[in-house]
Amino acid sequence: MDVDDLTAIAHVLGLTPADFLRSAAECQVCRDQAPPGFQCLTYGTFTPAAAP
């Protein structure tokens, strides 16, 4: 399998090649990147608010 095959399979599945490389534990809602000052309600990770 090469990169072209991976890209083709990802396209068929409606994904990007990077989706295959993500951890299975990564939140599929916020992708572990909750907006500043918010908490991921799926996994409970908190992103601190930006400093004023």
PDB file of N, CA, C and O in Angstrom:
ATOM      1  N   MET A   1       0.858  -1.166   0.000  1.00  0.00           N
ATOM      2  CA  MET A   1       0.000   0.000   0.000  1.00  0.00           C
ATOM      3  C   MET A   1       0.904   1.227   0.000  1.00  0.00           C
ATOM      4  O   MET A   1       1.886   1.290   0.740  1.00  0.00           O
ATOM      5  N   ASP A   2       0.561   2.201  -0.838  1.00  0.00           N
ATOM      6  CA  ASP A   2       1.326   3.443  -0.852  1.00  0.00           C
ATOM      7  C   ASP A   2       0.399   4.617  -0.546  1.00  0.00           C
ATOM      8  O   ASP A   2      -0.788   4.423  -0.282  1.00  0.00           O
ATOM      9  N   VAL A   3       0.933   5.814  -0.582  1.00  0.00           N
ATOM     10  CA  VAL A   3       0.176   7.011  -0.222  1.00  0.00           C
ATOM     11  C   VAL A   3      -1.025   7.208  -1.149  1.00  0.00           C
ATOM     12  O   VAL A   3      -2.088   7.641  -0.703  1.00  0.00           O
ATOM     13  N   ASP A   4      -0.864   6.895  -2.420  1.00  0.00           N
ATOM     14  CA  ASP A   4      -1.978   7.038  -3.359  1.00  0.00           C
ATOM     15  C   ASP A   4      -3.126   6.105  -2.997  1.00  0.00           C
ATOM     16  O   ASP A   4      -4.292   6.493  -3.076  1.00  0.00           O
ATOM     17  N   ASP A   5      -2.803   4.882  -2.601  1.00  0.00           N
ATOM     18  CA  ASP A   5      -3.836   3.936  -2.177  1.00  0.00           C
ATOM     19  C   ASP A   5      -4.542   4.434  -0.921  1.00  0.00           C
ATOM     20  O   ASP A   5      -5.768   4.376  -0.824  1.00  0.00           O
ATOM     21  N   LEU A   6      -3.767   4.918   0.030  1.00  0.00           N
ATOM     22  CA  LEU A   6      -4.334   5.449   1.272  1.00  0.00           C
ATOM     23  C   LEU A   6      -5.265   6.618   0.989  1.00  0.00           C
ATOM     24  O   LEU A   6      -6.346   6.711   1.570  1.00  0.00           O
ATOM     25  N   THR A   7      -4.850   7.506   0.103  1.00  0.00           N
ATOM     26  CA  THR A   7      -5.667   8.663  -0.260  1.00  0.00           C
ATOM     27  C   THR A   7      -6.963   8.220  -0.935  1.00  0.00           C
ATOM     28  O   THR A   7      -8.027   8.770  -0.650  1.00  0.00           O
ATOM     29  N   ALA A   8      -6.884   7.244  -1.814  1.00  0.00           N
ATOM     30  CA  ALA A   8      -8.073   6.753  -2.512  1.00  0.00           C
ATOM     31  C   ALA A   8      -9.055   6.101  -1.538  1.00  0.00           C
ATOM     32  O   ALA A   8     -10.260   6.340  -1.612  1.00  0.00           O
ATOM     33  N   ILE A   9      -8.541   5.285  -0.635  1.00  0.00           N
ATOM     34  CA  ILE A   9      -9.408   4.625   0.354  1.00  0.00           C
ATOM     35  C   ILE A   9     -10.058   5.665   1.261  1.00  0.00           C
ATOM     36  O   ILE A   9     -11.250   5.576   1.556  1.00  0.00           O
ATOM     37  N   ALA A  10      -9.280   6.647   1.702  1.00  0.00           N
ATOM     38  CA  ALA A  10      -9.823   7.704   2.551  1.00  0.00           C
ATOM     39  C   ALA A  10     -10.942   8.447   1.829  1.00  0.00           C
ATOM     40  O   ALA A  10     -11.979   8.742   2.423  1.00  0.00           O
ATOM     41  N   HIS A  11     -10.734   8.746   0.556  1.00  0.00           N
ATOM     42  CA  HIS A  11     -11.750   9.468  -0.221  1.00  0.00           C
ATOM     43  C   HIS A  11     -13.043   8.657  -0.315  1.00  0.00           C
ATOM     44  O   HIS A  11     -14.132   9.212  -0.166  1.00  0.00           O
ATOM     45  N   VAL A  12     -12.935   7.375  -0.556  1.00  0.00           N
ATOM     46  CA  VAL A  12     -14.113   6.504  -0.656  1.00  0.00           C
ATOM     47  C   VAL A  12     -14.879   6.493   0.666  1.00  0.00           C
ATOM     48  O   VAL A  12     -16.110   6.453   0.673  1.00  0.00           O
ATOM     49  N   LEU A  13     -14.153   6.527   1.778  1.00  0.00           N
ATOM     50  CA  LEU A  13     -14.782   6.475   3.096  1.00  0.00           C
ATOM     51  C   LEU A  13     -15.198   7.849   3.613  1.00  0.00           C
ATOM     52  O   LEU A  13     -15.756   7.960   4.705  1.00  0.00           O
ATOM     53  N   GLY A  14     -14.929   8.890   2.834  1.00  0.00           N
ATOM     54  CA  GLY A  14     -15.284  10.237   3.265  1.00  0.00           C
ATOM     55  C   GLY A  14     -14.360  10.777   4.337  1.00  0.00           C
ATOM     56  O   GLY A  14     -14.766  11.601   5.156  1.00  0.00           O
ATOM     57  N   LEU A  15     -13.117  10.315   4.335  1.00  0.00           N
ATOM     58  CA  LEU A  15     -12.130  10.723   5.328  1.00  0.00           C
ATOM     59  C   LEU A  15     -10.958  11.414   4.640  1.00  0.00           C
ATOM     60  O   LEU A  15     -10.923  11.549   3.417  1.00  0.00           O
ATOM     61  N   THR A  16     -10.014  11.840   5.447  1.00  0.00           N
ATOM     62  CA  THR A  16      -8.745  12.331   4.917  1.00  0.00           C
ATOM     63  C   THR A  16      -7.682  11.316   5.326  1.00  0.00           C
ATOM     64  O   THR A  16      -7.897  10.551   6.266  1.00  0.00           O
ATOM     65  N   PRO A  17      -6.551  11.293   4.645  1.00  0.00           N
ATOM     66  CA  PRO A  17      -5.495  10.372   5.068  1.00  0.00           C
ATOM     67  C   PRO A  17      -5.080  10.592   6.529  1.00  0.00           C
ATOM     68  O   PRO A  17      -4.713   9.637   7.214  1.00  0.00           O
ATOM     69  N   ALA A  18      -5.134  11.819   7.001  1.00  0.00           N
ATOM     70  CA  ALA A  18      -4.764  12.112   8.391  1.00  0.00           C
ATOM     71  C   ALA A  18      -5.713  11.433   9.380  1.00  0.00           C
ATOM     72  O   ALA A  18      -5.314  11.132  10.506  1.00  0.00           O
ATOM     73  N   ASP A  19      -6.966  11.188   8.975  1.00  0.00           N
ATOM     74  CA  ASP A  19      -7.922  10.516   9.863  1.00  0.00           C
ATOM     75  C   ASP A  19      -7.443   9.116  10.238  1.00  0.00           C
ATOM     76  O   ASP A  19      -7.749   8.634  11.329  1.00  0.00           O
ATOM     77  N   PHE A  20      -6.698   8.458   9.354  1.00  0.00           N
ATOM     78  CA  PHE A  20      -6.181   7.124   9.653  1.00  0.00           C
ATOM     79  C   PHE A  20      -5.059   7.171  10.686  1.00  0.00           C
ATOM     80  O   PHE A  20      -4.776   6.170  11.343  1.00  0.00           O
ATOM     81  N   LEU A  21      -4.433   8.307  10.828  1.00  0.00           N
ATOM     82  CA  LEU A  21      -3.293   8.436  11.727  1.00  0.00           C
ATOM     83  C   LEU A  21      -3.681   8.927  13.109  1.00  0.00           C
ATOM     84  O   LEU A  21      -2.857   8.902  14.023  1.00  0.00           O
ATOM     85  N   ARG A  22      -4.906   9.370  13.279  1.00  0.00           N
ATOM     86  CA  ARG A  22      -5.358   9.879  14.578  1.00  0.00           C
ATOM     87  C   ARG A  22      -5.551   8.751  15.564  1.00  0.00           C
ATOM     88  O   ARG A  22      -5.862   7.620  15.189  1.00  0.00           O
ATOM     89  N   SER A  23      -5.367   9.069  16.806  1.00  0.00           N
ATOM     90  CA  SER A  23      -5.592   8.102  17.871  1.00  0.00           C
ATOM     91  C   SER A  23      -7.078   7.760  17.939  1.00  0.00           C
ATOM     92  O   SER A  23      -7.932   8.625  17.745  1.00  0.00           O
ATOM     93  N   ALA A  24      -7.373   6.511  18.211  1.00  0.00           N
ATOM     94  CA  ALA A  24      -8.773   6.103  18.348  1.00  0.00           C
ATOM     95  C   ALA A  24      -9.409   6.766  19.564  1.00  0.00           C
ATOM     96  O   ALA A  24     -10.632   6.893  19.635  1.00  0.00           O
ATOM     97  N   ALA A  25      -8.584   7.190  20.522  1.00  0.00           N
ATOM     98  CA  ALA A  25      -9.105   7.822  21.725  1.00  0.00           C
ATOM     99  C   ALA A  25      -9.375   9.309  21.524  1.00  0.00           C
ATOM    100  O   ALA A  25      -9.939   9.954  22.408  1.00  0.00           O
ATOM    101  N   GLU A  26      -8.983   9.866  20.374  1.00  0.00           N
ATOM    102  CA  GLU A  26      -9.212  11.280  20.129  1.00  0.00           C
ATOM    103  C   GLU A  26     -10.710  11.538  19.983  1.00  0.00           C
ATOM    104  O   GLU A  26     -11.429  10.772  19.342  1.00  0.00           O
ATOM    105  N   CYS A  27     -11.156  12.618  20.583  1.00  0.00           N
ATOM    106  CA  CYS A  27     -12.570  12.974  20.515  1.00  0.00           C
ATOM    107  C   CYS A  27     -12.963  13.262  19.072  1.00  0.00           C
ATOM    108  O   CYS A  27     -12.322  14.068  18.397  1.00  0.00           O
ATOM    109  N   GLN A  28     -14.004  12.610  18.607  1.00  0.00           N
ATOM    110  CA  GLN A  28     -14.463  12.810  17.230  1.00  0.00           C
ATOM    111  C   GLN A  28     -15.313  14.067  17.075  1.00  0.00           C
ATOM    112  O   GLN A  28     -15.626  14.470  15.955  1.00  0.00           O
ATOM    113  N   VAL A  29     -15.685  14.683  18.186  1.00  0.00           N
ATOM    114  CA  VAL A  29     -16.490  15.902  18.139  1.00  0.00           C
ATOM    115  C   VAL A  29     -15.601  17.136  18.036  1.00  0.00           C
ATOM    116  O   VAL A  29     -15.751  17.950  17.125  1.00  0.00           O
ATOM    117  N   CYS A  30     -14.670  17.262  18.987  1.00  0.00           N
ATOM    118  CA  CYS A  30     -13.825  18.471  19.001  1.00  0.00           C
ATOM    119  C   CYS A  30     -12.399  18.179  18.570  1.00  0.00           C
ATOM    120  O   CYS A  30     -11.576  19.091  18.503  1.00  0.00           O
ATOM    121  N   ARG A  31     -12.090  16.903  18.273  1.00  0.00           N
ATOM    122  CA  ARG A  31     -10.738  16.500  17.874  1.00  0.00           C
ATOM    123  C   ARG A  31      -9.693  16.934  18.909  1.00  0.00           C
ATOM    124  O   ARG A  31      -8.579  17.330  18.566  1.00  0.00           O
ATOM    125  N   ASP A  32     -10.090  16.848  20.186  1.00  0.00           N
ATOM    126  CA  ASP A  32      -9.228  17.228  21.312  1.00  0.00           C
ATOM    127  C   ASP A  32      -8.804  18.690  21.268  1.00  0.00           C
ATOM    128  O   ASP A  32      -7.766  19.060  21.817  1.00  0.00           O
ATOM    129  N   GLN A  33      -9.609  19.516  20.615  1.00  0.00           N
ATOM    130  CA  GLN A  33      -9.314  20.941  20.496  1.00  0.00           C
ATOM    131  C   GLN A  33     -10.552  21.749  20.864  1.00  0.00           C
ATOM    132  O   GLN A  33     -11.071  22.505  20.043  1.00  0.00           O
ATOM    133  N   ALA A  34     -11.025  21.589  22.098  1.00  0.00           N
ATOM    134  CA  ALA A  34     -12.190  22.359  22.539  1.00  0.00           C
ATOM    135  C   ALA A  34     -11.870  23.848  22.424  1.00  0.00           C
ATOM    136  O   ALA A  34     -10.725  24.239  22.652  1.00  0.00           O
ATOM    137  N   PRO A  35     -12.845  24.688  22.079  1.00  0.00           N
ATOM    138  CA  PRO A  35     -12.587  26.121  21.968  1.00  0.00           C
ATOM    139  C   PRO A  35     -12.041  26.673  23.288  1.00  0.00           C
ATOM    140  O   PRO A  35     -12.364  26.149  24.353  1.00  0.00           O
ATOM    141  N   PRO A  36     -11.219  27.723  23.230  1.00  0.00           N
ATOM    142  CA  PRO A  36     -10.653  28.300  24.453  1.00  0.00           C
ATOM    143  C   PRO A  36     -11.740  28.627  25.481  1.00  0.00           C
ATOM    144  O   PRO A  36     -12.747  29.260  25.163  1.00  0.00           O
ATOM    145  N   GLY A  37     -11.514  28.185  26.708  1.00  0.00           N
ATOM    146  CA  GLY A  37     -12.457  28.434  27.791  1.00  0.00           C
ATOM    147  C   GLY A  37     -13.563  27.409  27.899  1.00  0.00           C
ATOM    148  O   GLY A  37     -14.442  27.544  28.750  1.00  0.00           O
ATOM    149  N   PHE A  38     -13.546  26.376  27.050  1.00  0.00           N
ATOM    150  CA  PHE A  38     -14.590  25.356  27.059  1.00  0.00           C
ATOM    151  C   PHE A  38     -14.011  23.995  27.390  1.00  0.00           C
ATOM    152  O   PHE A  38     -12.801  23.781  27.324  1.00  0.00           O
ATOM    153  N   GLN A  39     -14.899  23.077  27.749  1.00  0.00           N
ATOM    154  CA  GLN A  39     -14.500  21.727  28.095  1.00  0.00           C
ATOM    155  C   GLN A  39     -15.164  20.749  27.137  1.00  0.00           C
ATOM    156  O   GLN A  39     -16.330  20.912  26.778  1.00  0.00           O
ATOM    157  N   CYS A  40     -14.411  19.730  26.725  1.00  0.00           N
ATOM    158  CA  CYS A  40     -14.974  18.664  25.901  1.00  0.00           C
ATOM    159  C   CYS A  40     -15.895  17.831  26.789  1.00  0.00           C
ATOM    160  O   CYS A  40     -15.435  17.254  27.775  1.00  0.00           O
ATOM    161  N   LEU A  41     -17.160  17.756  26.466  1.00  0.00           N
ATOM    162  CA  LEU A  41     -18.115  17.006  27.287  1.00  0.00           C
ATOM    163  C   LEU A  41     -18.032  15.501  27.040  1.00  0.00           C
ATOM    164  O   LEU A  41     -18.607  14.714  27.791  1.00  0.00           O
ATOM    165  N   THR A  42     -17.319  15.104  25.993  1.00  0.00           N
ATOM    166  CA  THR A  42     -17.157  13.685  25.727  1.00  0.00           C
ATOM    167  C   THR A  42     -16.045  13.088  26.578  1.00  0.00           C
ATOM    168  O   THR A  42     -16.221  12.025  27.172  1.00  0.00           O
ATOM    169  N   TYR A  43     -14.896  13.766  26.641  1.00  0.00           N
ATOM    170  CA  TYR A  43     -13.742  13.235  27.364  1.00  0.00           C
ATOM    171  C   TYR A  43     -13.338  14.074  28.562  1.00  0.00           C
ATOM    172  O   TYR A  43     -12.491  13.649  29.348  1.00  0.00           O
ATOM    173  N   GLY A  44     -13.923  15.258  28.724  1.00  0.00           N
ATOM    174  CA  GLY A  44     -13.657  16.078  29.894  1.00  0.00           C
ATOM    175  C   GLY A  44     -12.389  16.902  29.838  1.00  0.00           C
ATOM    176  O   GLY A  44     -11.981  17.469  30.851  1.00  0.00           O
ATOM    177  N   THR A  45     -11.755  16.983  28.679  1.00  0.00           N
ATOM    178  CA  THR A  45     -10.548  17.806  28.607  1.00  0.00           C
ATOM    179  C   THR A  45     -10.927  19.266  28.561  1.00  0.00           C
ATOM    180  O   THR A  45     -11.926  19.633  27.944  1.00  0.00           O
ATOM    181  N   PHE A  46     -10.140  20.103  29.208  1.00  0.00           N
ATOM    182  CA  PHE A  46     -10.433  21.518  29.319  1.00  0.00           C
ATOM    183  C   PHE A  46      -9.360  22.318  28.594  1.00  0.00           C
ATOM    184  O   PHE A  46      -8.169  22.042  28.735  1.00  0.00           O
ATOM    185  N   THR A  47      -9.784  23.305  27.821  1.00  0.00           N
ATOM    186  CA  THR A  47      -8.862  24.213  27.156  1.00  0.00           C
ATOM    187  C   THR A  47      -8.953  25.550  27.869  1.00  0.00           C
ATOM    188  O   THR A  47     -10.016  26.171  27.869  1.00  0.00           O
ATOM    189  N   PRO A  48      -7.853  26.017  28.484  1.00  0.00           N
ATOM    190  CA  PRO A  48      -7.890  27.284  29.200  1.00  0.00           C
ATOM    191  C   PRO A  48      -8.247  28.447  28.279  1.00  0.00           C
ATOM    192  O   PRO A  48      -7.933  28.442  27.089  1.00  0.00           O
ATOM    193  N   ALA A  49      -8.905  29.433  28.858  1.00  0.00           N
ATOM    194  CA  ALA A  49      -9.233  30.633  28.089  1.00  0.00           C
ATOM    195  C   ALA A  49      -7.951  31.411  27.801  1.00  0.00           C
ATOM    196  O   ALA A  49      -6.984  31.344  28.560  1.00  0.00           O
ATOM    197  N   ALA A  50      -7.961  32.138  26.708  1.00  0.00           N
ATOM    198  CA  ALA A  50      -6.802  32.961  26.344  1.00  0.00           C
ATOM    199  C   ALA A  50      -6.608  34.063  27.380  1.00  0.00           C
ATOM    200  O   ALA A  50      -7.576  34.573  27.943  1.00  0.00           O
ATOM    201  N   ALA A  51      -5.373  34.420  27.622  1.00  0.00           N
ATOM    202  CA  ALA A  51      -5.083  35.501  28.573  1.00  0.00           C
ATOM    203  C   ALA A  51      -5.556  36.826  27.989  1.00  0.00           C
ATOM    204  O   ALA A  51      -5.418  37.066  26.789  1.00  0.00           O
ATOM    205  N   PRO A  52      -6.123  37.698  28.850  1.00  0.00           N
ATOM    206  CA  PRO A  52      -6.641  38.978  28.342  1.00  0.00           C
ATOM    207  C   PRO A  52      -5.572  39.888  27.822  1.00  0.00           C
ATOM    208  O   PRO A  52      -5.869  40.992  27.367  1.00  0.00           O
TER     209      PRO A  52
END
